[in-house]
C-alpha cells in the first residue's frame, strides 16, 4: 500500500495499514507492534508533522543529532518516547541517557556497565536491547550470537537497567531478492530470544525490520519496527 498524496501523514497511515495487514497474516494483534519513526537527517518540522499525525515513538541514530532537534518536538496527545537505534559510543552514554528511555544497541558488557553506573547517578532506569550481529558482518556493530548469552546474564545483574530483548539489522539482501531475504535472519533472532527466554529471562521485545522489510519482520514476531524512509521519504544526505 502506498500513499498517493506523498504527505508524511499519508505515508504514516500507509505504514500502519501494512503493519496491520502483516499482523493479521501472522494471527497477531497490531497492538503488539510499536512503530518507531526513525528520524536520522530529518528536520524538526518534518518530525513534528509526523507527531501531529499520531507518531509517538521516535528513533535517532546519533546522540549529537538528537540533541540538536528533540527539544523542539512537542507531543500531540500521548507522550513521546525516544529510542536510540544507532551505535552508542561509551563516551556519549551520559548524554544519551538524558534523551533516550530506550537504547536498542547495547553490544558489550563494558557498555552496559557504564550505562548502569551513569543511570544510577542521574536517577533513570533505561530499557535496553542487546544488539545482535547475526552473520558476523565486520561493518556492523552488535554482539555475535554466541556472545549474547553472557551479555544477557551480565545485564540482568545490573540494578539500574531494564533488559527487554534483542535487536538486529539483517544484511542487505542480494539483488532481486527483496524483503524475503530478511526472513531467515528475523527467525534466527526470534529463536535466539526464545532460547534465552526459556531459561527464565524476561525478553518480550524483538526490534527488527526497517522500511524495506518491516512487514516480514512483523510476520516473524517483531514487537518494534524501525521505519524511516517509508514515513519521511528519501533522506537528505548526511
C-alpha positions in Angstrom: 0.0 0.0 0.0 1.4 3.4 -0.9 0.3 7.0 -0.2 -0.7 8.8 -3.3 -0.5 12.3 -1.7 3.1 12.0 -0.6 2.4 13.6 2.7 4.0 12.4 5.9 0.6 11.8 7.4 -0.4 9.7 4.4 2.8 7.7 4.4 2.4 7.1 8.2 -1.1 5.8 7.7 0.1 3.5 4.9 2.8 2.1 7.1 0.3 1.5 9.9 -2.1 -0.2 7.4 0.7 -2.5 6.2 1.6 -3.4 9.7 -2.0 -4.3 10.4 -2.1 -6.5 7.3 1.1 -8.3 8.2 -0.1 -8.8 11.8 -3.4 -10.3 10.5 -1.5 -12.7 8.3 0.5 -13.9 11.4 -2.5 -14.1 13.7 -1.2 -11.2 15.8 -2.8 -8.0 17.1 -1.4 -4.8 15.7 -1.4 -3.5 19.2 1.6 -5.8 19.9 3.8 -3.8 17.5 5.4 -0.4 18.2 6.2 1.7 15.2 9.3 3.8 15.7 9.7 6.6 13.2 13.5 6.8 12.5 14.4 10.5 12.0 18.1 10.4 11.1 18.8 13.6 9.0 15.1 14.6 9.3 14.5 18.1 10.4 12.4 19.1 13.4 9.5 20.4 11.4 9.0 17.2 9.5 9.2 15.2 12.7 6.6 17.4 14.2 4.4 16.8 11.2 4.6 13.0 11.9 3.9 13.5 15.6 0.9 15.6 14.8 -0.3 12.7 12.6 0.0 10.3 15.5 3.6 9.1 15.7 4.6 8.7 19.4 7.8 6.7 19.2 10.9 8.5 17.6 14.2 6.8 16.9 17.5 8.5 16.3 20.8 7.1 15.3 23.2 9.6 16.8 23.2 11.3 20.2 24.6 14.6 18.9 21.9 14.9 16.1 19.2 14.1 18.6 20.4 16.8 21.0 20.0 19.4 18.3 16.4 18.8 17.5 14.5 16.7 20.0 13.9 19.6 22.3 11.8 21.3 19.6 9.4 18.4 19.2 6.1 18.7 21.1 3.7 15.9 21.9 0.3 16.0 20.1 -1.5 14.0 22.8 0.2 10.9 24.0 3.7 11.4 25.5 6.6 10.8 23.2 9.2 8.0 23.7 12.7 8.4 22.3 14.7 5.4 21.2 18.4 5.3 20.4 18.6 2.9 17.5 22.2 3.5 16.3 25.5 2.5 17.8 26.3 4.2 21.2 29.8 5.3 21.9 30.7 4.8 25.5 31.8 8.4 25.9 28.3 9.6 24.9 26.4 7.4 27.4 25.6 10.2 29.8 24.3 12.4 27.1 22.2 9.6 25.7 20.6 8.9 29.0 19.4 12.5 29.2 17.4 12.0 26.0 16.5 8.3 25.4 14.5 6.0 27.5 15.2 3.1 25.2 18.6 2.1 23.9 18.5 -0.6 21.2 22.2 -1.1 20.6 24.0 -2.4 23.6 26.6 -4.9 22.4 29.2 -5.3 25.2 29.3 -5.9 28.9 31.5 -2.8 29.4 29.0 -0.5 27.7 26.1 -2.0 29.7 28.1 -1.4 32.9 28.8 2.2 32.0 25.2 2.9 31.2 24.2 1.3 34.5 26.6 3.4 36.5 25.5 6.6 34.9 21.8 5.7 35.1 22.3 5.2 38.9 24.0 8.6 39.2 21.3 10.5 37.4 18.3 8.5 38.6 16.9 6.9 35.5 16.3 3.3 34.5 16.5 2.9 30.7 15.2 0.0 28.8 17.9 -1.9 26.9 18.0 -4.2 24.0 21.0 -6.4 23.1 22.1 -5.7 19.5 23.0 -9.0 17.7 25.3 -9.2 14.7 23.6 -12.2 13.2 26.1 -13.0 10.4 29.2 -11.5 12.0 29.4 -8.7 9.4 32.5 -6.7 10.2 30.9 -3.5 9.1 28.0 -3.8 11.6 28.0 -3.3 15.3 26.4 -5.9 17.6 27.4 -8.9 19.7 28.0 -12.2 17.9 25.2 -14.7 18.5 27.5 -16.9 20.7 28.2 -13.8 22.9 24.6 -12.9 23.6 24.0 -15.2 26.5 26.9 -13.9 28.5 25.7 -10.3 27.8 22.1 -11.1 28.8 23.3 -12.7 32.0 25.5 -9.7 32.9 22.9 -7.1 32.1 20.3 -9.0 34.2 22.5 -8.3 37.3 22.8 -4.5 36.8 20.3 -2.8 39.0 19.6 0.4 37.0 18.8 -1.2 33.7 15.7 -3.0 32.3 16.7 -5.6 29.8 13.8 -6.1 27.4 15.0 -8.2 24.4 17.1 -8.2 21.3 17.7 -6.1 18.2 19.3 -6.8 14.9 19.8 -5.3 11.4 19.9 -8.0 8.8 22.4 -7.9 6.0 21.4 -6.2 2.7 19.6 -8.7 0.5 21.2 -9.9 -2.7 19.9 -8.1 -5.8 16.4 -9.2 -6.8 15.6 -11.0 -3.5 13.8 -8.1 -1.7 12.3 -8.4 1.8 12.0 -12.2 1.8 15.8 -12.4 2.1 15.5 -11.0 5.7 13.0 -13.6 6.9 15.6 -16.2 7.9 17.5 -13.6 9.9 14.4 -12.5 11.7 13.6 -16.1 12.5 17.2 -16.6 13.8 16.8 -13.5 16.1 13.5 -14.8 17.4 14.9 -18.3 18.0 17.8 -16.8 19.9 15.5 -14.7 22.1 13.2 -17.7 22.7 16.2 -19.8 23.8 17.2 -17.3 26.5 13.6 -16.6 27.5 13.1 -20.3 28.1 16.0 -20.0 30.6 14.0 -17.6 32.8 14.9 -14.2 31.3 12.1 -11.8 30.6 12.8 -10.8 27.0 9.5 -9.7 25.4 10.9 -7.3 22.8 12.2 -8.0 19.3 13.4 -4.9 17.5 13.7 -5.8 13.8 12.5 -4.6 10.5 13.0 -1.4 8.6 11.5 0.3 5.6 12.4 -2.5 3.2 11.4 -5.4 5.3 9.2 -4.4 8.2 6.1 -6.4 7.1 8.2 -9.6 7.0 9.5 -8.7 10.5 6.0 -8.3 11.8 5.1 -11.7 10.4 8.1 -13.2 12.2 7.4 -11.7 15.6 8.8 -8.2 15.7 7.5 -6.1 18.6 9.3 -2.9 17.4 9.9 -1.9 13.8 12.2 1.0 12.9 10.9 2.8 9.8 12.3 6.0 8.4 12.1 6.3 4.6 8.6 4.9 4.2 7.3 7.7 6.5 9.6 10.6 5.8 10.5 10.0 2.1 14.0 9.8 0.8 16.6 11.2 3.3 18.7 14.2 2.5 22.5 13.5 2.5 24.2 13.0 5.9 
